């Protein structure tokens, strides 16, 4: 019996991920016609179209989606067979690390992490992927290497490690009237607020605390990221009531006319973790990535006094 060509599995994995013959060709350093011929061979071998046209693009068939995780697993097993017992050579490592992270981590630690890549793994690529407004199985499917975010529920087999915690301060334009008198819970609630939620939620822990004090606030702007909220606060009429302290150094470097204030209500700190699929637990390059991120966070926490 003729053994299947392992290269077809590699091509199949790339085609499904890219959803484009041209994109897959670029990834595999092939011409578009050569990639089209490879897709034809895959279709014949699998007995399925794999990718079908939808509008101006291509989308995977149900059979392709069914095969994706299985194909990724086979490729990772093959990789481990050929690389078992080897130490990773960071200086020559050519690999893209995809990290799904919120902008708190990206703002606070991207510079240190990029510098670690430059010094230790100069040929590797650091790719940040934004958080989604829906939960998906990107880790299980191998589309991301790490998920860095506030503590959340993962499947029981997902590995996790605490990175750091951050408390919050308020942020507003330096000339905002909130600074004209003592900031207490009542004055805090009297100004229009910016809410940060990638899912578009208006209310959260702040409202629970204010409700207990018999107060209500008005949220007049909802944005998906803290970066968007920072620039919205520059407009002058809104306050950002929940600015992570971990981002303050990055904000100060921007030189924007913004001023912080201590919150007049108690809010719990938020713990950020890194999470990964167990199949990557023993991967030497992935271990270096996790170890480097943890070390950077620990060093920064020692400097700022956060935990």
Buried (B, 14 or more C-beta within 10 A) or exposed (E): EEEEEEEBBBBBBBBBBBBBBEBBBBBBEBEBEBBBEBBEBBBEBBEBBBBEEEEEEBEBBEEBEEBBEEBBEBBBEEEEEEEEEEEBEBEEBEBEBBBBBBBBBBBBBBBBBEEBBEEEBEEBEBEBBEBEEEEEEBBBBBBBBBBBBBEEEBEEEBBEBEBBBBBBBBBBBEEBBBEEEEBEBEBBBEBEBBBBBBEEEEEBBBBEBBEEEEBEBEBEBBBBBBBBBBEBBBEBBBBBBBBBBBBBBBBEEEEBEBBBBEBBBEBEEBEBBBBBBEBBEEBBBBBBBBEBBBEBBEEBBEEBEBE
